[in-house]
Amino acid sequence: MAPDTPTAAKRSKQAPCTAASLPEEILSEILLLLPSRYILRFRAVCRSWAALLSSPAFKDVYAVKAHARARRMDKFVVFAPSPNANGSMAVYSCARGASVADPLLTVDRVRVDFMCLSSKPCHGTMLFSDTRSGVYWVCNPSTGECVPLPKQRRGLMESSAGLVYDDRTKERKVVHLFKDMTHFGCDIYALCNPTQQWRPANQDVQLLGFNILKFVLGTEDSVTKVPPVFANGCLHWLAYPAYMDTPDGQDAILCFSVDTETFTRLNAPSSVHLAAEYKELDENLPAVPMHLAELEGSLCLVHDLRGRGQGRSWLDVWMLRDHVANEWSLDYRIVVTPLLARDVHSPRFITVLGSSSDGDSCAGNEQEKKKILIATSQHQVHAYDPKEGDIQLVFSAPKTNIRIGQKEAAAALWLGLYEDNVVQVEGANRRDKEVLSAVTKILARLPVKSIAHSMLVCRQWRSLIESESFIISHMSMKRPKRILMASNGRARRAFFEFTSVGNWLQAASPALADTLVNDKVMCSKPCHGLNLISTNTDDFLCNPCTGAIKCLGRHGKSHFTSAGHQRRHAFSVGRNIGFGFDQSTGEHVAVEIGYINGTLACVIKTSSEKQWTCIGKPPRMVSDMPPAHVDGTLYWTSEPGHERVIVALDISTREFNILPCEPSLKNDRRHAFLVELKGMLSLVAVDASAGEMVIWTMPKNMSSWVGAYKICLDEHPDYSLAKGQVVMPVEIDDGNDGRILLNTGRALGYYDAKTGELDSMYSLDQLKLPRSSLAFPVLCQESLARIQDDELPIRVAPSVCDEGCRPCEHPDHADTTLGQGRLLLLKCEADACLDVGDVYRSCCRRLLCWSCQSRCIEHCQTQTFALRPDPVLPTHGPNLVWNRLGPDASLPFCHPSVPGPEYCYYFPIVEGDVVRHVFMSIRDYIQGKQWCRFAECGYRTEGDAVKETWVRRYLKP
């Protein structure tokens, strides 16, 4: 009866309360409390919400409140290698003290170890650059948007950029200072207008003079790796003052005013001697002695005083109090050991990230709660209490779920402050994104050849196809594997050429013989889109579908000797080499087992590392058959002569294990080896006298062997097991009743285990080719996977150490190479050549003499006389004619601290009993860098005895 009363009816009509019935002021206050990514989603609720959330007034108020929340600085942005995309970068957010980070976005084709980041956000947006490609990116971590800036111009030699905010126009701008082949320049790009292009600044930067611009760019590129700092409405660069014609510290800072777009100069603090700090990068000084930062809206100079003697080990923070009067004050002196740093080199870089205030502090107690955040290149953030002098660790990326990869950042920091902001940096609208998503799903189903044609449609499609996310989507589509033939690549000046079996067979027999590979090679099965082709000396990472191929080189294997198996068959090249995938890092890995100084050892080369490294001693010597790769683990059978076991290497953990073999084969003398079939580890037992092979499989999640196939080859002479011929089961064809693909090196065909019939694809005997000839089929996966660049980033002030003298990582012979020193003159790395190396050939990844380097013409597409050749190593120094020192020279040729292969010999200086050998960074010389790293290894002698040795590092233009 109550619901029929007028009062109850009135209440029932007023009960529903929707967002539309709320006053706009209350609705705005509620929405202002939400994270920015929800604000962008709520714009799709209705037109009134879209108008409200897109209005300039709402954006301004949201920015103010977000900045107030960010003052607590309790959330950080971390850049790390992507766990899913090889060669890409992932961005995470993580709260202070948390152990779980939230993924925000992924940046395709940018490796974090080549990334240079401005760690302080500019109204929610951050700027970073890819130092390999020279491309700058702007991202808003809170909204998950990230876009590359338009490529400015070609031929840039040096480049530096910073993100600024113009208070007058409310615009975010990128200021780019650069040097190209002809001149210096400064361009500006406004982010609010995507259609706008780069434009020059109001002031001609050439008027500043050559020296200041050269030293500004040289300081960032060669020393600090810290981008310019935005503070007090200006962008600031620190200049390298060692060779400037000005007093120490004067005009050491270049300032760009955002308001007037003009340049001025500032002096450094008078008590900080910049010339003395930067003149020599000594081993006893930190890698980055000083740099600029921003703190509480003001410019500050951070002076790292580790390793200065007299017990001093602290960080001085100088604050700029007056731009016009050049007034500085030493506001903080922070003790860095033992909490912040262990020694002068660990961590490499320490900087001031910002200041935080705990909770909602008022004017009366804000100073009491303020703490200084200090970040290090080891991905940690500490909080320093100026009043108490205490330092506490508040964030450590390695202790979270972020796969950070490297222990230390290559340049500056890989983390920054998180700040919410609704500003959008992406120009594409929602409709365009939906269309692009549909195009992605269609293109991902096409074969590689059709996708290559689709790249010519437009720039947007090309960018989409080249993205790492598209490559992963394309690889995830289930497709049958293809069989291609590896042939001689001389016709196209390549190592190898890949063609279909049909096209390969269409050539007449004499022509077919010319296309066969000259050397014996071993081809791996496909692994996440790539294959490994190995010869008796080299390994080549390749994608047969795209034709991409790269030599892995032998850097790091100077003391390594291959196993040298003597058994002759089609699947051995005298080396025991395997190919797999590291599931924890997303990298392809080549693994070889051999000897170091006579001791059994295993070395690996990942797709992102520059050299081979030793990971330890295998528990047993393995057979001469290639290993099988299953789910991130490589499996070998042990060498005959003992009880047969299986040696397993977990690629992710770099740990060896021993697994039991099938019981009936433990002490059997028959030939047995391992393969991967249908994703399962399979054991092949060969009975040559009976002409049979039995295949045992170990299904996933099981630890026992199951008999699966029996192959009888008596009636197939091309596949006979007699006379020691090895028949390799390559693959099981899912589409044709489980036929097994067999390869002997001279014949290839499908065997039907049910009927015993064999359908041969080709036989070199039937083609009447010589018995010494072999064919090399490559089973490949339809893939667009790229070969990751293993070029290492240029690290700040690299340590002078001898890789040849470095103790081997193998535990059984850790001290075998100590104190030997390395020859000053590097030898030619061609086989059996004893000459001195002259030219570094990037195609073969070797230092070669003049006669050996001429062989590269057969496989190098760069014509030496038509294009810029690989660099010839310098053979003379400035103002000094240097005659090459031969083996019979009177000077000693070994030094315990000679730098490793990353340095080349430049020139010697002899002054009585003091000898100085100067080395130049090969990488700086190859890249034509304006500032080159030098290392001087000196010693003093008395007669034939070396009494004193030393090492000095310095930079020189």
Protein Blocks (a to p, Z undefined) as FASTA:
>chain_A
ZZmpmklmmmmmmmpccfklpcfklmmmmmmmpcfklmmmmmmmpmmlmmmmmpmklmmm
mmmmmmmmmmnopaccdddddfkbghiacdddddehiabdcdfbdcehiafklcccdfbd
gehiacdddfknopacdddfknopacddddfbghiabdcddddddfklopacdddddddf
kbccdddddfklmkbccdddfbdfklnojklmmmmmmmmmmmnopacddeehiacddddf
klpccdehiakbccddfklopacdddddfklcfklmmmpccfkbcfblbacddeehiacd
dddfehkgjoiacddddddfblklopacdfbccdfbfklpmblmlcfbdcdfbdcdehjd
dfklmmmmpccddddfkopacdddfknopacdfbdfklmmbdgkpabdfbhcabdcdddd
fbdfbfbdfklmmmmmmmmmmmmmpcfklmmmmmmmpmmlmmmmmpmklmmmmmmpccdd
dddddddfklnopabdcddfklmmmpcfklmmmmpcfbacdddddeehiacdddfkbccd
ddfknopacdebjghilmpccekiabdcfkbghiacdddddfknopacddddddeehiac
dddddfkbfbdcdebjcfbdcdfbdcddeehiacddddehiacddddddfklopacdddd
dfklmmpcbdcddddeehiacdddddfknopacdddddehiabdcdfbdcdfklmmklcc
ghhiacddfbdcfklgoiacddehjaccdddfknopacdfbdfklnopafkbccdddddd
ddfbdcddfbdcddehiadddfklpccfbfklmmlmgonbpafbacdfbehiabdcfbdc
fklopacdfklmmmmmmmmcbdfklmccdddddfbdehiacddddfkbmbdcbdfkbccf
kbccfbdcdehjaccdddddfklmmnopabdcddddddddehjbcfbdcddddddZZ
